[in-house]
Amino acid sequence: MYFSEAEIQKCTATKGDLLVCEGGDIGRAAIWSYDADIRIQNHIHRLRPYSEVCVEYHYYIFFLYKHAGWIGGKGIGIQGLSSNALHSLLFPLPPLQEQRKIVTKIKEIVPFLDKYKQTEQYLNDLNVKFPEMLKKSILQEAIQGKLVPQDPSDEPASVLLECIRVEKERLIQEGKIKRDKHESVIFRRDNSYYERLDGIERCIGHEIQFEIPETWCWCRLGNLIHSIDAGKSFKCDERPPEQNECGIIKISAVTGRSFNQEESKTCYSTSQWIRDYAIQPGDFLICRANTVTLVGGCVIVEKISKKLMLSDKVLRLSFFNSVNKWYILYIMRSPFVRTQLSAAASGTSESMKNISQDAIKSLLIPFPPLKEQYRIVFKIGESLPKVMTL
């Protein structure tokens, strides 16, 4: 910026000058420590001693006063630290040698203060993140069979899977469900895991990230699903339902820790819509369209006080009787399955990703005996409320 000849002397900062902000970050100070002179504009005060003082000592005084709230601006609208206000500040002034000793001691301490600040920030961040980290750890321990003790007398999960296959075949023969075009069978051989899919065997050892107990099995989620109901794209507006109208849930209704029935739009409903798309207590709902961090979010509807229906972005999963759906809910929230969901999400926009029904069915999950599923669910239900209140 331009300075006139008359302004040069007044607006020049020389090595050793103490500079203090008049506006903006009021009271923030710094020492100009370079050999070359610099010009300053009118929102910076230049402090230059009449006689020998320790400028660094006064810098630390300003630092203290500012952070202790002892320097304040005045004015309506934009506040500032005037020259008069600056001159009226009271400073404790020790002998010159003691000023220098104080500065030397502060410089010895500052590195430790910086380290303490970093540690404090780390601990603050950890305190914020710890409940979520602990929750993920509990869920990961659960799906690895480490959360509750194993009971050798439990009927192996392989028997449950075979019962499900028999039940599924019976329902297919009765015309109640359709045959899965991509039926998966996972088995162990030669110290590794293989999958038979569409009549072709392939090694899936690279997908298995941890060992599970002997009574457990690896399987695809589709092996456990009885049926999947998709919602419909209804024309809705944001208002409470009236008379025979019915609410349509938003995707945010199924991405929290529990089902939020207040997160709903409303539209007029007919009896046909209610029969096909009505949400009932006990429904297992999963979000098939959302951001990459929320897509695949799922809940179990525990209670409902108004008529609600599925939207086109929410799926309802029904499982066979040999499956505890609460166990499925918890493993769907585990880091292992969340990673699979994120990888399977498709879409060009980060703000909206989609998960197909086939991708949901192909999720790889560890499957324990039925009794252990119940023990795990009980233990998690006992532990998570304590974690989330930390």
TAMOCOR-V465424 format. One record per backbone hydrogen bond with DSSP energy under -0.5 kcal/mol. NH is the residue of the N-H (numbers start at 0). CO is the residue of the C=O. Records with the same first field share a line. If there is no record, write none. Layout:
NH->CO  CO
//
This chain:
6->3
7->3
8->4
10->6
11->8
12->10  37
15->31
16->13
17->46
18->16  29
19->44
20->27
21->42
22->42
24->22
25->23
26->20
27->24
29->18
31->16  29
32->30
37->12
39->10
43->40
44->19
46->17  44
47->45
54->52
57->53
58->54
59->55
60->56
61->57
62->58
63->59
64->60
65->61
66->62
67->63
68->65
69->64
70->64
71->69
73->79
77->75
78->76
79->73
80->21
81->79
85->81
86->82
87->83
88->85
90->88
93->91
98->94
99->95
100->96
101->97
102->98
103->99
104->100
105->101
106->102
107->103
108->104
109->105
110->106
111->108
112->108
113->109
114->110
115->111
116->112
117->113
118->114
119->115
120->116
121->117
122->118
123->119
124->120
125->121
126->122
127->123
128->124
129->125
130->126
132->128
133->129
134->130
135->131
136->132
137->133
138->134
139->135
140->136
141->137
142->138
143->139
144->141
145->140
146->140
151->149
153->150
156->214
158->155
159->155
160->156
161->157
162->158
163->159
164->160
165->161
166->162
167->163
168->164
169->165
170->166
171->167
172->168
173->169
174->171
175->170
176->170
182->179
184->195
186->193
188->191
191->188
193->186
194->201
195->184
196->194  199
197->182
199->196
201->194
203->192
204->192
206->203
207->203  204
208->206
215->212
216->366
218->364
220->362
221->360
222->219
223->220
224->220  221
225->317
226->317
228->315
229->227
230->310  313
231->309
233->231
235->233
236->265
238->236
244->241
245->266
246->306
247->264
248->246  308
249->262
252->249
253->250
254->251
258->299
259->252
260->258
262->259
263->261
264->247
265->236
266->245
268->243
273->269
274->270
275->271
276->272
277->273
278->307
281->300
282->279
283->316
284->282  298
285->314
286->296
287->285  312
288->312
289->352
291->349
293->290
294->290
295->286
296->293
298->284
300->282
301->299
308->246
309->276
311->231
313->310
314->285
315->228
316->283  314
317->226
319->223
322->319
324->322
326->323
327->323
328->324
329->325
330->326
331->327
332->328  329
333->330
337->333
338->334
339->335
340->336
341->337
342->338
343->339
344->340
345->353
348->351
351->348
352->289
353->345
354->287
359->355
360->356
361->357
362->359
364->218
366->216
367->365
372->368
373->369
374->370
375->371
376->372
377->373
378->374
379->375
380->376
381->377
382->378
383->379
385->382
386->382
387->383
388->384
389->386
//
